Amino acid sequence: MILITLPHGKANQSTHYDIGALEFLPYLERAMMDLDINYEVLVGDSHRELVDLNRKESYGTEFYNEFCKLLEESSIHLDLHSYPFVEEDAEEDDALTSMGDDLRAWSVHTAVFLEVDNVTNKTVFQNLITEIERNFDIGIFDTTVEGAFLTTVASVLFDVPSVLMEVNDQSSGYYERLAGSLAAYFVDFS
């Protein structure tokens, strides 16, 4: 089974939820169904400002417990997020995330994939990247364990390969094709 998480799925009055990921998810689900792939989706229902479900503070929450239960049956995990488009000449204060990622560098890509040193399964990650970058302009960036809690739990505690993917909110015109490419890669894991 393929497990897809979208921890920042709770819409609110702020911009601190992953609107692009929420728009991308139906395309991915359709592509998975079209290829008869067994999958589960877990969408966070907590405001990110209260409990960030992709951080250690989510430990013990209903979301975390369900995530761990689903990992026991999973062959691969996709942690899905999105990011807002930021102009290349934007001020640094407007371009850096709370984890220090520069959205100016990310915004030139359709999607970015984040690699966690000593956590990410290099073979799975590289094979996925090779498949996706045939048709899309993607970025590959490093992140920390702190910024990839779900990926770390899946990879380290459950030995389930996990990929952290961020789609560009402004790239919705590519979502359907991107979802198809991603699902095609997941066929071997279903």
Beta strands, then each sheet from edge to edge (+ up, - down):
strand 1: 2-6
strand 2: 39-43
strand 3: 76-83
strand 4: 111-116
strand 5: 138-143
strand 6: 162-168
sheet 1: 2+ 1+ 3+ 6+ 4- 5-
end
